[in-house]
Amino acid sequence: MAHIESDGSTVVLHTARTTYALRLEGSVMALHWGDRLSLADAAALPSWRSPFGDTFEGPIDGASDFPTSGFVPPAFSSPLAVEGHEIHDDTLIIRLGPVDLHYRVRPGTDVIERWSVVHGPAAFTDHAAAVWCLPQLEDYRLSHVTGGWAREGTLRRTPLPVAETTLVSRRGVTSHASNPWVMLDDGTATEQSGPVWSAALAFSGSWRITVTRTDAGRCSLLGAAGHAAAGTRLDEGEELVSPVFAGLYAADGFGGASRAWHEYQNRYVRPHAGETRPVLYNSWEATAFDVTEEGQCGLAEIAAKLGVELFVVDDGWFGARTSDRAGLGDWHPNPSRFPSGLRPLADHVRSLGMEFGLWVEPEMVNPDSDLFREHPDWVLHRGPATSLRHQLVLDFTRDDVREWALAWLDELVRSAGLAFLKWDFNRPFTEARPESWVGHAIGVYEVIDRLRARHPGLRIEACAGGGGRVDLGMLARTDQAWTSDNTDALDRIKIQSGYTQTYAPGSMVAWVTDSPNPITGRRVPLPFRFHVAMAGVLGIGGDLSRWTPSELDLAIALIGEYREFRDVVQHGSLHRLRPADAGLSAWQYNLGGRTVVFAWRVSGADNAPLRLRGLDPGGSYADKSGRLFSGAALMAAGLPVDLPFRGEPVSEIVQLTAQGDPFTEQESGVSDPSARSK
Ligand code: DGJ
């Protein structure tokens, strides 16, 4: 059970399976982060000091939980001393003069949330959310993701240099280039085993995570909002609250760390994680800016026959938005495309048995728009701005801009009876006012939070030119995320693997689109495209008016199959059985006594059975044909792979059901989310 204990100078925070221990001795010293330790054991641990003397060293560099001196990146720019600490249920607060450090254990998970609050009057530059100190390891390896538009989530595993390594977004948004999480190990952990330490920052503006490895052998992780320290002055009564920089220790490899992050998000971060996300249709790849009421009605009629449950009209429905050059900011239906407004289309979609949703990009404006002509001062750029996709960023640190956005969004949701918004963001900041790099994202959070409060039934998809704004801050106020504009199924295996390193598969939207793929030009068989998209929240994004009758029949069958097992994918625990870059890649999901295995062969002739994970060794499992397998054999010898290599990508999905009493996966401590109380 999660609990916090203190003997006055040593404090231990117990998560479901781990312990984080601190010593309060003037400053806050990190004592232990790893497997369970009792308070007495932690109290007996020595405080760490550099073995190399004090002359040229910071004596506790790399072991200070909130460093304000020494030669590591400071968490705060003036000296701080411990004045006391309090424990309230699952939360520890350490008081350090003007700064309070918060630590919150999330019961049933191994995640500890940390953040810091500065109380005015105070003047400072550096202000970290938290600093996580690893135990001293023989070596350190850093795992993280990099990328760009249409290539998000490239997993990198590199030896950690003795240096300050900063992962950063200087773009005012989470970014495609890097994502605010890290995993560290000693170089020997695998997907299935070995200790892994991880931290993730819940912030969607500019951010930084600095991983510091000292020559004395320590490693620490500093997370902060903003790409650089910024001078801040708080008056009496004012306070500045940092984002959460959550930390997690997992003893069972990178896969174990991923499952622990997913479990945490599903229990504590995502607002409606217990819901099962509908199969959606999105018009973007079919019609781009060529949106008409008649065309969308036609697509909706086909989508409904396939089993689609949510129909989403993407860009091009409003203002003079017939290309990306004009109309952003003018959020009223284009009168020549929707002469009677959106209601007729929305009602038609609903009459077909689907919910209706729309694309919006509230933070942006085309200079060629009525909004910009009326309010040229509403953009955040100072002076002439670099033009990116012919659009500028509206300044959400301004009260009037936020009120304007909330008013039209509220009216749009109300008037069209929207069930869903895809909230896009298609350019990073340039030439921004200094306060915008952090403040804009906080303004966006406020607008989303207020909109959700007014429309509790509204569901929102986070999007930023694909997966450019996926992080714990955005996932806390949206229901799903558009993973990437790259819908090529082969590329998607890697992109989706990168996404699920940290983020829950139940939030990962994946569309089946046309072949050849519009971005890569690659031809991939339709079943393979479906089988890759069915590993997340399934959507259809192709031009259905051009699909053949046999393709439509296949789509009906595969959407039906997905609806049979999607609760396992969206709420279950994920085991990535084979790497994303293997010729034969494979994933497995478990929920209760149900298992779904995905096998995707891209190349090669590897037919090695897939050794499954997290089953009941004493149980037996039946596939859909009634063939029986023992749990022990599936885990020790593996599930036979039946994928003849025909020179083109081939794939299969195997559903297994436990016979007799359902077994809840125990080995990783992951609980059955269907039994969750939220
Ligand atoms: C970028 C998104 O990622 C796409 O899916 C689409 O919505 C376009 N924007 C529309 O402009």
Residues whose N, C-alpha, C, O or C-beta is under 5 A from the ligand:
A	BS01	DGJ	W284 D314 D315 D424 G465 G466 D485
